Amino acid sequence: MKYLLIILLQFLILIDSKGKSKNKKKSLYTIISWNSRYWEDFGVCEKYNCLFTNDRNKLKDADAVLFNDFFYRPRDKKNLIKRPKKSTLFINVFTESYIRSSQHAKRFKYTYPKDYFNLTYTYLPYGDIYWSYGNTTMYIDKNITTEQLKIEKLNLEKKFENKNKQIIWLVSNCVTPSGRMKAVKALKKYINVTQYGKCNNKVFDLPEEGKNKIFEKHYFYIASENTDCKNYITEKLFERISLSTIPIVSVRKLYDNYAPPNSFIAMDDFKNPQEMSEYLISLTKDKEKYLQYFSYRDKGWRQRNITLNKRCFICSEIIKFHKSKKNKTYYDIKKWVKESNKCLPQQYIPTLWNITHI
Protein backbone atom coordinates (compact mmCIF):
# COMPACT_ATOMS: atom_id res chain seq x y z
CA MET A 1 0.00 0.00 0.00
CA LYS A 2 2.80 2.35 0.93
CA TYR A 3 4.50 1.53 -2.37
CA LEU A 4 1.33 2.38 -4.33
CA LEU A 5 0.98 5.72 -2.53
CA ILE A 6 4.55 6.63 -3.45
CA ILE A 7 3.91 5.81 -7.12
CA LEU A 8 0.67 7.84 -7.07
CA LEU A 9 2.46 10.81 -5.47
CA GLN A 10 5.24 10.68 -8.09
CA PHE A 11 2.62 10.56 -10.85
CA LEU A 12 0.81 13.61 -9.46
CA ILE A 13 4.09 15.53 -9.18
CA LEU A 14 4.91 14.64 -12.78
CA ILE A 15 1.48 15.82 -14.01
CA ASP A 16 1.81 19.05 -12.03
CA SER A 17 5.29 19.78 -13.38
CA LYS A 18 4.12 19.18 -16.95
CA GLY A 19 1.20 21.51 -16.38
CA LYS A 20 3.50 24.22 -15.05
CA SER A 21 5.88 23.68 -17.95
CA LYS A 22 2.99 23.95 -20.39
CA ASN A 23 1.70 27.14 -18.75
CA LYS A 24 5.18 28.58 -18.73
CA LYS A 25 5.51 27.86 -22.43
CA LYS A 26 2.19 29.55 -23.13
CA SER A 27 2.97 32.74 -21.20
CA LEU A 28 2.97 35.75 -23.48
CA TYR A 29 6.09 37.70 -24.29
CA THR A 30 4.96 41.21 -23.33
CA ILE A 31 6.00 44.49 -24.97
CA ILE A 32 4.59 47.81 -23.73
CA SER A 33 4.45 51.04 -25.72
CA TRP A 34 4.83 53.57 -22.90
CA ASN A 35 3.99 56.73 -24.88
CA SER A 36 1.37 55.08 -27.05
CA ARG A 37 -0.73 56.42 -29.90
CA TYR A 38 -4.09 55.08 -31.09
CA TRP A 39 -2.82 53.97 -34.49
CA GLU A 40 -0.20 51.58 -33.14
CA ASP A 41 -0.82 47.94 -33.99
CA PHE A 42 -1.70 46.63 -30.51
CA GLY A 43 -2.69 43.04 -29.90
CA VAL A 44 -1.28 39.52 -29.84
CA CYS A 45 1.13 38.23 -32.48
CA GLU A 46 0.30 34.53 -32.54
CA LYS A 47 3.41 33.65 -34.53
CA TYR A 48 5.71 34.71 -31.69
CA ASN A 49 3.30 34.27 -28.77
CA CYS A 50 3.81 37.96 -28.11
CA LEU A 51 1.58 40.73 -26.76
CA PHE A 52 2.13 44.31 -27.95
CA THR A 53 0.13 46.60 -25.70
CA ASN A 54 -0.21 50.08 -24.21
CA ASP A 55 -1.52 48.73 -20.89
CA ARG A 56 0.87 50.06 -18.25
CA ASN A 57 -0.72 47.80 -15.66
CA LYS A 58 1.19 44.95 -17.27
CA LEU A 59 4.54 46.54 -16.45
CA LYS A 60 5.47 43.88 -13.90
CA ASP A 61 5.30 41.27 -16.69
CA ALA A 62 6.99 43.39 -19.36
CA ASP A 63 9.85 41.86 -21.32
CA ALA A 64 10.41 45.15 -23.15
CA VAL A 65 9.19 48.75 -22.88
CA LEU A 66 9.24 51.19 -25.80
CA PHE A 67 9.71 54.91 -25.12
CA ASN A 68 8.95 57.26 -28.01
CA ASP A 69 10.06 60.65 -26.71
CA PHE A 70 8.25 62.59 -29.43
CA PHE A 71 4.93 61.10 -28.31
CA TYR A 72 5.49 62.15 -24.70
CA ARG A 73 2.83 64.39 -23.15
CA PRO A 74 2.54 65.60 -19.54
CA ARG A 75 -0.57 63.47 -19.09
CA ASP A 76 1.67 60.44 -19.62
CA LYS A 77 3.17 61.27 -16.23
CA LYS A 78 6.71 60.04 -15.70
CA ASN A 79 8.88 58.58 -18.42
CA LEU A 80 11.42 57.39 -15.87
CA ILE A 81 10.32 54.08 -14.42
CA LYS A 82 11.94 51.31 -12.46
CA ARG A 83 12.90 48.29 -14.52
CA PRO A 84 10.37 45.61 -13.44
CA LYS A 85 12.87 42.78 -13.82
CA LYS A 86 16.53 42.51 -14.68
CA SER A 87 15.85 41.05 -18.14
CA THR A 88 13.38 43.79 -19.20
CA LEU A 89 14.66 45.77 -22.18
CA PHE A 90 14.16 49.54 -22.31
CA ILE A 91 14.05 50.68 -25.94
CA ASN A 92 14.35 54.25 -27.22
CA VAL A 93 12.09 54.78 -30.24
CA PHE A 94 13.33 57.61 -32.47
CA THR A 95 10.94 58.29 -35.36
CA GLU A 96 11.00 62.07 -35.81
CA SER A 97 13.73 64.39 -37.02
CA TYR A 98 16.47 65.33 -34.58
CA ILE A 99 15.57 69.04 -34.57
CA ARG A 100 11.88 68.48 -33.77
CA SER A 101 12.69 65.82 -31.18
CA SER A 102 15.16 68.15 -29.47
CA GLN A 103 12.60 70.96 -29.42
CA HIS A 104 10.09 68.56 -27.87
CA ALA A 105 12.55 67.43 -25.18
CA LYS A 106 13.39 71.04 -24.33
CA ARG A 107 9.72 71.96 -24.10
CA PHE A 108 8.79 69.17 -21.70
CA LYS A 109 12.15 69.09 -19.90
CA TYR A 110 12.63 65.34 -19.81
CA THR A 111 15.97 63.57 -19.66
CA TYR A 112 17.26 60.08 -18.94
CA PRO A 113 19.94 58.74 -16.60
CA LYS A 114 23.02 57.00 -17.97
CA ASP A 115 22.65 53.35 -19.08
CA TYR A 116 18.86 53.61 -19.10
CA PHE A 117 18.30 52.18 -22.58
CA ASN A 118 19.32 48.82 -24.02
CA LEU A 119 18.30 49.26 -27.66
CA THR A 120 17.20 51.83 -30.25
CA TYR A 121 14.33 51.49 -32.72
CA THR A 122 14.76 54.09 -35.45
CA TYR A 123 14.99 55.07 -39.12
CA LEU A 124 18.66 55.89 -38.52
CA PRO A 125 20.94 53.27 -40.13
CA TYR A 126 23.04 53.07 -36.97
CA GLY A 127 20.25 51.84 -34.69
CA ASP A 128 19.53 48.33 -33.44
CA ILE A 129 16.06 47.89 -34.96
CA TYR A 130 15.43 49.60 -38.28
CA TRP A 131 12.24 51.61 -38.82
CA SER A 132 11.68 52.10 -42.55
CA TYR A 133 9.48 54.86 -43.95
CA GLY A 134 9.53 53.26 -47.37
CA ASN A 135 13.04 53.26 -48.83
CA THR A 136 13.32 49.49 -48.35
CA THR A 137 10.44 49.03 -50.80
CA MET A 138 12.59 50.21 -53.72
CA TYR A 139 14.42 47.53 -55.70
CA ILE A 140 15.69 46.67 -59.19
CA ASP A 141 13.78 43.98 -61.05
CA LYS A 142 16.35 42.15 -63.17
CA ASN A 143 13.72 40.02 -64.87
CA ILE A 144 11.68 42.80 -66.46
CA THR A 145 11.11 42.27 -70.18
CA THR A 146 11.37 44.62 -73.14
CA GLU A 147 7.68 44.12 -73.79
CA GLN A 148 6.79 45.17 -70.24
CA LEU A 149 8.93 48.31 -70.57
CA LYS A 150 7.23 49.15 -73.85
CA ILE A 151 3.76 48.87 -72.29
CA GLU A 152 4.81 50.99 -69.30
CA LYS A 153 6.21 53.69 -71.57
CA LEU A 154 2.94 53.86 -73.50
CA ASN A 155 1.01 54.13 -70.22
CA LEU A 156 3.24 56.99 -69.04
CA GLU A 157 2.74 58.84 -72.32
CA LYS A 158 -1.01 58.42 -72.04
CA LYS A 159 -1.02 59.69 -68.44
CA PHE A 160 1.06 62.70 -69.47
CA GLU A 161 -1.57 63.62 -72.05
CA ASN A 162 -4.31 63.40 -69.38
CA LYS A 163 -2.62 65.77 -66.93
CA ASN A 164 -4.16 69.22 -66.58
CA LYS A 165 -2.85 70.59 -63.27
CA GLN A 166 0.60 71.68 -62.20
CA ILE A 167 1.53 70.91 -58.55
CA ILE A 168 -0.29 69.11 -55.74
CA TRP A 169 0.62 69.32 -52.05
CA LEU A 170 -0.91 67.38 -49.19
CA VAL A 171 0.21 68.99 -45.92
CA SER A 172 -1.02 69.26 -42.33
CA ASN A 173 2.09 70.32 -40.42
CA CYS A 174 2.08 74.03 -41.17
CA VAL A 175 5.00 75.55 -39.21
CA THR A 176 8.16 73.50 -39.61
CA PRO A 177 11.93 73.91 -39.14
CA SER A 178 12.56 73.38 -42.86
CA GLY A 179 10.44 76.39 -43.82
CA ARG A 180 8.77 74.43 -46.63
CA MET A 181 5.58 76.49 -46.27
CA LYS A 182 7.50 79.68 -47.10
CA ALA A 183 9.17 78.00 -50.06
CA VAL A 184 5.90 76.71 -51.51
CA LYS A 185 4.16 80.06 -50.95
CA ALA A 186 6.97 81.67 -52.93
CA LEU A 187 6.46 79.15 -55.73
CA LYS A 188 2.73 79.93 -55.79
CA LYS A 189 3.51 83.39 -57.14
CA TYR A 190 4.65 81.83 -60.40
CA ILE A 191 2.95 78.42 -60.67
CA ASN A 192 -0.32 76.88 -59.52
CA VAL A 193 -0.24 74.67 -56.42
CA THR A 194 -3.31 72.65 -55.43
CA GLN A 195 -3.08 72.32 -51.65
CA TYR A 196 -4.97 69.94 -49.36
CA GLY A 197 -4.83 69.35 -45.61
CA LYS A 198 -5.18 71.10 -42.26
CA CYS A 199 -3.09 74.12 -43.25
CA ASN A 200 -5.84 75.42 -45.53
CA ASN A 201 -8.75 73.32 -44.19
CA LYS A 202 -9.21 71.59 -47.52
CA VAL A 203 -10.19 68.00 -46.79
CA PHE A 204 -8.61 65.18 -48.79
CA ASP A 205 -10.71 62.38 -47.34
CA LEU A 206 -10.80 59.84 -50.17
CA PRO A 207 -9.95 56.16 -50.61
CA GLU A 208 -6.33 55.63 -51.66
CA GLU A 209 -7.34 54.92 -55.26
CA GLY A 210 -9.22 58.22 -55.42
CA LYS A 211 -6.25 60.12 -54.00
CA ASN A 212 -3.92 58.56 -56.55
CA LYS A 213 -6.20 59.58 -59.42
CA ILE A 214 -6.04 63.20 -58.26
CA PHE A 215 -2.25 63.02 -57.93
CA GLU A 216 -2.02 61.55 -61.44
CA LYS A 217 -3.82 64.62 -62.82
CA HIS A 218 -0.90 66.77 -61.63
CA TYR A 219 2.58 66.99 -63.14
CA PHE A 220 4.36 67.35 -59.78
CA TYR A 221 3.82 66.76 -56.06
CA ILE A 222 5.57 68.36 -53.08
CA ALA A 223 7.44 65.75 -51.00
CA SER A 224 9.48 68.13 -48.81
CA GLU A 225 10.00 67.11 -45.17
CA ASN A 226 9.29 69.16 -42.05
CA THR A 227 13.04 69.13 -41.34
CA ASP A 228 16.03 68.81 -43.65
CA CYS A 229 18.05 66.04 -41.99
CA LYS A 230 20.18 63.21 -43.34
CA ASN A 231 18.30 59.87 -43.39
CA TYR A 232 14.98 61.51 -42.51
CA ILE A 233 13.10 60.64 -45.71
CA THR A 234 9.52 59.58 -45.04
CA GLU A 235 6.32 58.41 -46.72
CA LYS A 236 5.93 61.89 -48.25
CA LEU A 237 8.22 60.67 -51.00
CA PHE A 238 7.65 56.92 -51.03
CA GLU A 239 3.84 56.77 -50.89
CA ARG A 240 3.52 58.31 -54.37
CA ILE A 241 6.82 57.56 -56.09
CA SER A 242 5.29 54.76 -58.16
CA LEU A 243 2.77 57.16 -59.73
CA SER A 244 3.32 59.14 -62.94
CA THR A 245 3.83 62.39 -61.01
CA ILE A 246 7.31 63.82 -60.34
CA PRO A 247 8.17 64.47 -56.66
CA ILE A 248 9.61 67.84 -55.62
CA VAL A 249 11.96 67.74 -52.61
CA SER A 250 13.93 70.42 -50.80
CA VAL A 251 17.61 69.40 -50.82
CA ARG A 252 19.10 67.07 -53.42
CA LYS A 253 21.98 65.60 -51.41
CA LEU A 254 19.59 64.31 -48.75
CA TYR A 255 17.76 62.14 -51.30
CA ASP A 256 20.47 60.86 -53.63
CA ASN A 257 21.04 57.68 -51.60
CA TYR A 258 17.34 56.94 -51.08
CA ALA A 259 15.53 57.61 -54.34
CA PRO A 260 16.27 56.20 -57.80
CA PRO A 261 18.55 58.39 -59.96
CA ASN A 262 16.91 61.32 -61.74
CA SER A 263 13.53 60.53 -60.16
CA PHE A 264 12.89 63.86 -58.42
CA ILE A 265 13.38 67.62 -58.69
CA ALA A 266 15.13 69.49 -55.86
CA MET A 267 14.45 73.08 -54.83
CA ASP A 268 18.11 73.77 -54.09
CA ASP A 269 19.00 73.17 -57.75
CA PHE A 270 17.52 76.60 -58.47
CA LYS A 271 18.57 80.10 -57.46
CA ASN A 272 15.05 81.25 -56.65
CA PRO A 273 11.38 80.19 -56.87
CA GLN A 274 10.85 82.00 -60.17
CA GLU A 275 13.66 80.09 -61.88
CA MET A 276 12.29 76.81 -60.54
CA SER A 277 8.74 77.60 -61.61
CA GLU A 278 9.85 78.46 -65.12
CA TYR A 279 11.66 75.12 -65.36
CA LEU A 280 8.64 73.18 -64.08
CA ILE A 281 6.30 74.91 -66.52
CA SER A 282 8.70 74.12 -69.38
CA LEU A 283 8.52 70.41 -68.47
CA THR A 284 4.72 70.43 -68.64
CA LYS A 285 5.04 71.55 -72.26
CA ASP A 286 7.72 69.04 -73.24
CA LYS A 287 6.64 65.42 -72.97
CA GLU A 288 10.05 64.00 -73.83
CA LYS A 289 11.89 65.98 -71.15
CA TYR A 290 9.16 65.36 -68.58
CA LEU A 291 9.23 61.60 -69.09
CA GLN A 292 13.01 61.53 -68.64
CA TYR A 293 12.27 61.71 -64.90
CA PHE A 294 10.84 58.19 -65.20
CA SER A 295 13.70 56.75 -67.26
CA TYR A 296 15.07 55.07 -64.11
CA ARG A 297 12.23 52.57 -64.50
CA ASP A 298 13.83 51.39 -67.75
CA LYS A 299 16.68 50.09 -65.57
CA GLY A 300 14.23 47.91 -63.67
CA TRP A 301 13.56 50.16 -60.67
CA ARG A 302 10.30 49.13 -59.02
CA GLN A 303 8.51 49.48 -55.70
CA ARG A 304 7.49 46.44 -53.69
CA ASN A 305 3.97 46.38 -52.35
CA ILE A 306 4.84 45.35 -48.79
CA THR A 307 2.22 45.05 -46.08
CA LEU A 308 4.28 44.82 -42.91
CA ASN A 309 2.75 43.36 -39.77
CA LYS A 310 4.33 45.91 -37.45
CA ARG A 311 3.14 44.10 -34.34
CA CYS A 312 4.87 40.87 -35.30
CA PHE A 313 7.90 42.74 -36.65
CA ILE A 314 8.68 44.46 -33.37
CA CYS A 315 7.99 41.22 -31.49
CA SER A 316 10.38 39.24 -33.69
CA GLU A 317 13.19 41.81 -33.48
CA ILE A 318 13.08 42.14 -29.71
CA ILE A 319 12.70 38.41 -29.08
CA LYS A 320 15.65 37.80 -31.41
CA PHE A 321 17.82 40.10 -29.29
CA HIS A 322 16.67 38.43 -26.06
CA LYS A 323 17.53 35.01 -27.41
CA SER A 324 21.00 36.19 -28.42
CA LYS A 325 21.69 36.73 -24.69
CA LYS A 326 23.66 39.86 -25.53
CA ASN A 327 24.08 42.58 -22.95
CA LYS A 328 23.88 46.13 -24.26
CA THR A 329 23.20 49.59 -22.86
CA TYR A 330 23.53 53.13 -24.17
CA TYR A 331 25.59 55.09 -21.70
CA ASP A 332 24.21 58.45 -22.88
CA ILE A 333 21.22 58.20 -25.22
CA LYS A 334 21.03 61.97 -25.74
CA LYS A 335 24.64 62.06 -26.92
CA TRP A 336 24.13 59.04 -29.18
CA VAL A 337 21.09 60.60 -30.86
CA LYS A 338 22.90 63.90 -31.38
CA GLU A 339 25.99 62.27 -32.87
CA SER A 340 23.88 60.03 -35.12
CA ASN A 341 22.10 62.97 -36.75
CA LYS A 342 23.18 65.57 -39.26
CA CYS A 343 20.71 68.35 -40.08
CA LEU A 344 20.91 71.39 -42.29
CA PRO A 345 20.22 74.83 -40.78
CA GLN A 346 16.57 75.61 -40.21
CA GLN A 347 14.78 77.54 -43.00
CA TYR A 348 17.42 76.25 -45.41
CA ILE A 349 15.50 76.77 -48.68
CA PRO A 350 13.91 80.12 -47.69
CA THR A 351 17.40 81.35 -46.80
CA LEU A 352 18.88 80.00 -50.04
CA TRP A 353 16.14 81.70 -52.03
CA ASN A 354 16.42 84.88 -49.95
CA ILE A 355 12.76 84.78 -48.93
CA THR A 356 12.20 87.41 -46.27
CA HIS A 357 8.49 88.17 -46.45
CA ILE A 358 5.63 86.04 -47.76
Secondary structure by P-SEA (a helix, b strand, c coil): caaaaaaaaaaaaaaaaaaaaaaaaaccbbbbbccccccccccccccccccccccccccccccbbbbccccccccccccccccccccbbbbbbbcccaaaaaaaaaaaccccccccccccccccccccbbbbcccccccccccccaaaaaaaaaaaaaaaaaccccbbbbbcccccccaaaaaaaaaaaccccccccccccccccccaaaaaaaaaaccbbbbcccccccccccccccccccccbbbbbcccccccccccccccccccccccaaaaaaaaaaaaaccccccccccccccbbbbbbcccaaaaaaaaaaaaaaaacbbbbcccaaaaaaaaccccccaaaaaaaccccc
